[in-house]
Amino acid sequence: MNLSSATMPFPARLKTSLQLDPVLLAIGLTLLLGGLVILASASISISDSTVGDPFYYVERQFVAALIGAAAGFLCLFIPFRVWLGLGPLLLLLALVLLTVVLIPGVGHTVNGSTRWLRLGAMNLQVSEPAKLCLLLYIAGYLVRQNRSLRDEFAGFLRPMVVLSLACGLLLAEPDFGAAIVLLCTALLMLFVAGARWKDFFLFFSFAIMAMAALAVTSPYRLERLTGFLDPWSDPYDSGFQLTQSLIAIGRGEWFGVGLGDGVQKLFYLPEAHTDFVFAVFAEEFGLLGSLVLIALFLALLWRIFRLAIRAADAERFFEAYVAIGLGTWLGLQAFINLGVNMGLLPTKGLTLPLISYGRSSLIVTLICLGLLLRIHHELVIDASPTNRRKARRGKRQ
């Protein structure tokens, strides 16, 4: 897909036409637009009852989509060498965000969790931009210190110290789900970059034991865990969310009850427009519709990881690590959200990317898509005959 650069705005006009991945763009737009439709159906009752506007949440989500699309579009004009050079500043920004939100009177608390900063009419969930900044920093570290990572324990330990600090700040909010997603994504990036097996499994085993101990020793997390294992033993308290989600999914049967005709969203299913929007979708579109949605996410991940392989083949390892990190992040978060809705995993409070209501998540996800489209553009430009000839001449010289 070509887009003329004749009218390209700040930061710079491209020397060549913008090369967009049509498949990645089409999948992303399909999930985004479909998500707005699903959100409108899932949130209409709670919006009408709480603020008197049936489209309150979908309107706010639409504004966030415009902001995210603009930010993602801007990322199309920023070369990846710039992101590589900004690594230390991005790390500092991530740690500052995660620290500032914990300052009394600064962070905004909802349902016992202090995860948001008030920015005018919008609350910013700091874990979303912080995760993106940390993953970009780690990708840069893997390029700069790849030999140390492969040969020395210290090369593996340094990013682990940074991740441990970030996860500790996330757990202080508390945001257990975001900490798990960040840690698992970063560990996979390190593994792909060549971390030694013994270093990888040593820290991985330690992380699993630490997370398990934290879950068991925390009363509210233990309650979530026991409620997940047998929700029907207490369907009106600890198992209420999950039982209502399972009822919604079961009511959908093969073809669903029809868009807008779901019942569970009518004050039976808590958080129907955020954490449990998939249950509403499954009730209204059935098993076949759910399989189509899952197939779209799988296609998105396939396209992202294929992009990572192409970047690695072109020896653009920073771009490859970024694509692996973003694909793992989006895929893992979608998997956890679907698993929670279907009773396969305990509740984590993670949104379904591009579908659930969550303005910070949506904006950052669209920025991620913009970064991925920029990777595709740079790979296509590098593969052009003119640039290949220039590269060959440079090697001869």
C-alpha positions as a printed Julia matrix, in Angstrom:
397×3 Matrix{Float64}:
   0.0     0.0    0.0
   1.51    3.33  -1.09
   0.84    6.74   0.38
   2.39    9.75  -1.28
   4.7    11.78   0.91
   3.88   15.05  -0.85
   1.69   16.22   1.99
   3.49   14.52   4.89
   3.53   16.72   8.02
   5.98   16.96  10.94
   8.46   15.49  11.8
   9.74   15.03   8.27
   8.72   14.16   4.76
   9.75   10.72   3.62
  12.17   10.45   0.74
  10.03    7.61  -0.63
   6.34    6.82  -0.52
   5.1     5.29   2.72
   4.91    1.51   2.52
   2.14    0.09   4.71
   1.47   -3.57   5.38
  -2.1    -3.94   4.02
  -2.78   -7.18   5.92
  -1.63   -5.86   9.31
  -3.51   -2.6    8.75
  -6.7    -4.41   7.7
  -6.66   -6.73  10.72
  -6.03   -3.85  13.09
  -8.83   -1.74  11.62
 -11.24   -4.69  11.69
 -10.58   -5.32  15.38
 -10.76   -1.61  16.21
 -14.03   -0.89  14.39
 -15.58   -4.18  15.44
 -14.51   -3.44  19.01
 -16.37   -0.13  18.98
 -19.54   -1.93  17.86
 -19.15   -4.6   20.54
 -18.42   -1.98  23.18
 -21.53   -0.01  22.22
 -23.64   -3.1   22.81
 -21.87   -4.14  26.03
 -21.92   -0.69  27.66
 -25.28    0.72  26.6
 -27.15   -0.3   29.76
 -24.55    0.78  32.3
 -23.95    4.05  30.41
 -27.64    4.88  30.42
 -28.11    4.06  34.09
 -25.01    5.82  35.44
 -24.71    8.98  33.32
 -27.95    9.04  31.33
 -26.14    8.71  27.99
 -26.34    5.23  26.4
 -23.27    5.9   24.25
 -21.12    7.53  26.95
 -18.38    4.87  27.01
 -18.27    4.25  23.28
 -17.96    7.99  22.6
 -15.01    8.25  24.98
 -13.46    5.16  23.43
 -13.89    6.68  19.96
 -12.05    9.84  21.04
  -9.26    7.66  22.43
  -9.15    5.81  19.11
  -8.66    9.11  17.29
  -5.85   10.11  19.66
  -4.22    6.68  19.34
  -4.54    6.72  15.56
  -2.91   10.16  15.4
  -0.08    9.03  17.69
   0.38    5.83  15.68
   0.43    7.84  12.46
   3.13   10.08  13.9
   5.21    6.98  14.69
   5.26    6.17  10.97
   7.64    9.11  10.46
  10.1     8.35  13.27
  13.03    6.15  12.16
  13.79    3.23  14.46
  17.34    4.47  15.0
  15.72    7.32  16.96
  13.93    4.89  19.28
  17.18    2.99  19.74
  18.96    6.16  20.85
  16.12    7.1   23.2
  16.37    3.84  25.19
  17.77    5.27  28.46
  15.28    8.17  28.41
  12.4     5.75  27.81
  13.56    3.67  30.79
  13.66    6.78  32.97
  10.2     7.83  31.78
   8.75    4.39  32.58
  10.18    4.36  36.11
   9.06    7.94  36.76
   5.49    7.12  35.67
   5.37    4.01  37.85
   6.75    5.94  40.83
   4.71    9.14  40.53
   1.4     7.26  40.5
   2.2     5.87  43.98
   2.67    9.33  45.54
  -0.28   10.02  47.89
  -2.6    12.62  46.4
  -1.16   12.24  42.91
  -2.29    8.78  41.84
  -6.01    8.19  41.32
  -7.48    5.17  43.13
 -10.34    3.04  41.8
 -11.58   -0.14  43.52
  -8.56   -0.21  45.82
  -5.96    0.08  43.03
  -3.88    3.22  42.43
  -3.05    2.91  38.74
  -4.1     6.18  37.15
  -2.92    9.76  36.76
  -5.52   12.45  36.09
  -4.78   14.3   32.85
  -7.66   16.71  32.44
 -10.7    14.81  31.18
  -8.78   11.55  30.92
  -7.2     9.18  33.43
  -3.9     7.71  32.22
  -3.22    4.13  33.34
   0.54    4.45  33.72
   1.3     0.75  33.25
   0.39    0.97  29.55
   2.95    3.57  28.37
   5.44    2.25  30.94
   5.32   -1.25  29.45
   5.91    0.13  25.96
   8.86    2.25  27.12
  10.41   -0.68  28.98
  10.07   -3.04  26.02
  11.73   -0.5   23.7
  14.55   -0.08  26.2
  15.04   -3.84  26.55
  15.08   -4.29  22.77
  17.84   -1.68  22.56
  19.76   -3.35  25.39
  19.6    -6.68  23.56
  21.24   -5.06  20.54
  23.93   -3.18  22.47
  24.81   -5.94  24.94
  24.06   -9.07  22.94
  27.51  -10.61  23.39
  27.4   -10.0   27.14
  23.92  -11.51  27.32
  25.11  -14.67  25.56
  28.36  -15.1   27.5
  27.94  -13.65  31.0
  25.45  -13.87  33.83
  25.87  -10.14  34.38
  24.54   -9.5   30.87
  21.34  -11.3   31.83
  21.18   -9.87  35.36
  21.19   -6.18  34.42
  17.83   -6.14  32.57
  16.41   -8.45  35.25
  17.21   -5.86  37.92
  15.36   -3.22  35.9
  12.4    -5.55  35.35
  12.27   -6.52  39.02
  12.13   -2.85  40.0
   9.38   -2.14  37.47
   7.37   -5.2   38.54
   7.77   -4.2   42.18
   6.28   -0.79  41.42
   3.43   -2.41  39.46
   2.67   -4.75  42.35
   2.58   -1.78  44.73
  -0.36   -0.27  42.8
  -1.34   -3.25  42.79
  -1.41   -4.42  39.15
  -0.56   -8.12  39.22
  -1.7    -8.75  35.64
   0.47   -6.02  34.13
   3.5    -7.28  36.07
   2.99  -10.81  34.72
   2.59   -9.6   31.12
   5.69   -7.38  31.33
   7.84  -10.07  32.93
   6.8   -12.87  30.56
   7.23  -10.65  27.49
  10.7    -9.47  28.54
  11.84  -13.0   29.38
  10.78  -14.21  25.94
  12.68  -11.33  24.31
  15.81  -12.25  26.28
  15.43  -15.9   25.37
  15.07  -15.14  21.65
  18.09  -12.81  21.82
  20.28  -15.69  22.98
  20.21  -15.7   26.78
  21.86  -18.8   28.19
  19.47  -21.59  29.16
  20.72  -21.81  32.72
  20.35  -18.05  33.29
  16.92  -18.03  31.7
  15.48  -20.95  33.66
  17.09  -19.83  36.91
  15.33  -16.49  36.84
  12.15  -17.94  35.29
  11.86  -20.49  38.12
  12.51  -17.79  40.7
   9.87  -15.53  39.12
   7.27  -18.32  39.09
   7.89  -19.11  42.76
   7.79  -15.43  43.73
   4.52  -14.82  41.86
   2.95  -17.96  43.34
   4.02  -16.97  46.85
   2.65  -13.46  46.36
  -0.67  -14.81  45.1
  -1.05  -17.27  47.98
  -0.01  -14.85  50.74
  -2.28  -12.02  49.55
  -5.84  -12.49  50.87
  -7.69  -10.92  47.96
  -5.55  -12.72  45.37
  -6.07  -16.01  47.19
  -9.82  -15.37  47.15
  -9.67  -14.81  43.39
  -7.7   -18.02  42.95
 -10.08  -20.15  44.98
 -13.08  -18.53  43.31
 -11.63  -19.37  39.91
 -11.04  -23.03  40.82
 -14.65  -23.59  41.88
 -16.85  -20.57  41.09
 -20.09  -22.5   41.55
 -19.33  -23.14  45.22
 -19.99  -19.45  45.92
 -21.86  -18.12  42.87
 -23.15  -14.99  44.66
 -19.82  -13.74  46.04
 -16.28  -14.82  45.06
 -17.49  -16.76  42.01
 -20.12  -14.25  40.86
 -18.19  -12.68  37.96
 -17.04  -15.98  36.51
 -20.4   -17.74  36.83
 -22.16  -14.86  35.09
 -19.5   -14.9   32.36
 -19.95  -18.63  31.82
 -23.73  -18.21  31.69
 -23.32  -15.51  29.02
 -20.99  -17.68  26.93
 -23.34  -20.67  27.29
 -26.37  -18.67  26.2
 -24.66  -17.81  22.92
 -24.67  -21.43  21.73
 -23.69  -21.73  18.03
 -24.85  -18.47  16.47
 -25.58  -16.18  19.42
 -28.73  -14.31  20.44
 -28.01  -11.39  18.1
 -26.19   -8.07  18.41
 -27.72   -6.0   21.2
 -29.98   -8.81  22.44
 -27.7   -10.14  25.18
 -29.14  -10.35  28.68
 -26.1   -10.8   30.93
 -24.85   -7.25  30.28
 -28.07   -5.94  31.87
 -26.5    -5.58  35.34
 -25.88   -9.33  35.78
 -22.29   -9.42  34.53
 -19.95   -6.97  36.33
 -17.41   -5.12  34.17
 -19.26   -6.19  31.02
 -17.67   -3.4   28.97
 -14.09   -3.88  30.25
 -12.69   -7.18  31.53
 -15.64   -9.34  30.44
 -16.56   -7.83  27.08
 -15.72  -11.16  25.39
 -18.5   -12.86  27.37
 -20.98  -10.32  25.98
 -19.61  -10.91  22.48
 -19.9   -14.69  22.88
 -23.5   -14.39  24.06
 -24.51  -12.21  21.11
 -22.43  -13.86  18.36
 -22.14  -17.43  19.62
 -19.38  -19.96  19.17
 -18.87  -19.23  15.48
 -18.51  -15.51  16.08
 -16.08  -16.18  18.94
 -13.96  -18.38  16.68
 -13.84  -15.6   14.08
 -12.67  -13.11  16.73
 -10.0   -15.51  18.0
  -8.91  -16.15  14.4
  -8.44  -12.4   13.89
  -6.15  -12.19  16.91
  -4.19  -15.22  15.7
  -3.85  -13.63  12.26
  -2.61  -10.41  13.89
   0.03  -12.33  15.86
   1.06  -14.32  12.8
   1.6   -11.1   10.86
   3.6    -9.5   13.68
   5.89  -12.48  14.23
   6.36  -12.84  10.48
   7.46   -9.2   10.5
   9.94  -10.01  13.28
  11.41  -12.88  11.23
  11.8   -10.61   8.19
  13.57   -8.0   10.33
  15.94  -10.61  11.75
  16.68  -11.93   8.24
  17.55   -8.37   7.2
  19.85   -8.11  10.27
  17.72   -5.34  11.76
  17.75   -6.92  15.19
  16.39   -3.96  17.16
  13.27   -3.94  14.99
  13.02   -7.74  15.3
  13.16   -7.62  19.11
  10.59   -4.81  19.21
   8.2    -6.79  16.98
   8.66   -9.92  19.12
   8.0    -7.93  22.28
   4.9    -6.16  20.97
   3.47   -9.36  19.49
   4.05  -11.28  22.71
   2.52   -8.48  24.78
  -0.66   -8.25  22.68
  -0.98  -12.01  22.31
  -0.42  -12.77  25.98
  -2.87  -10.09  27.1
  -5.53  -11.37  24.7
  -4.93  -14.95  25.84
  -5.24  -14.02  29.52
  -8.42  -11.99  28.94
 -10.07  -14.82  26.98
  -8.9   -17.35  29.54
 -10.41  -15.32  32.38
 -13.74  -15.0   30.55
 -13.88  -18.76  29.9
 -12.83  -19.77  33.42
  -9.41  -21.06  32.39
  -7.48  -18.43  34.38
  -8.12  -16.39  37.54
  -9.25  -12.79  37.14
  -6.37  -10.45  36.26
  -8.06   -7.18  35.29
  -6.52   -7.07  31.8
  -8.38   -5.64  28.82
  -8.91   -7.4   25.5
  -6.73   -5.34  23.09
  -8.71   -3.08  20.71
 -12.02   -4.46  22.06
 -12.46   -3.71  25.78
 -13.14   -0.23  27.12
  -9.88    1.28  28.28
  -8.62    4.47  26.73
  -4.99    4.19  27.86
  -4.8     0.62  26.58
  -6.35    1.54  23.24
  -4.07    4.53  22.64
  -0.92    2.55  23.43
  -2.07   -0.42  21.34
  -2.56    1.84  18.32
   0.9     3.3   18.9
   2.24   -0.25  18.88
   0.55   -0.87  15.53
   2.11    2.35  14.22
   5.55    1.13  15.28
   4.97   -2.22  13.57
   3.89   -0.49  10.35
   7.06    1.62  10.53
   9.14   -1.57  10.75
   7.43   -2.88   7.62
   8.11    0.41   5.83
  11.82    0.36   6.66
  12.17   -3.28   5.6
  10.5    -2.59   2.25
  12.68    0.46   1.63
  15.85   -1.45   2.54
  14.87   -4.23   0.16
  14.43   -1.85  -2.78
  16.92   -2.38  -5.66
  18.45    1.08  -5.23
  19.18    0.6   -1.53
  20.51   -2.92  -2.11
  22.99   -1.55  -4.65
  24.06    1.17  -2.2
  24.55   -1.43   0.52
  26.7    -3.6   -1.75
  28.84   -0.6   -2.73
  29.28    0.27   0.94
  30.48   -3.22   1.78
  33.0    -3.18  -1.09
  34.4     0.11   0.15
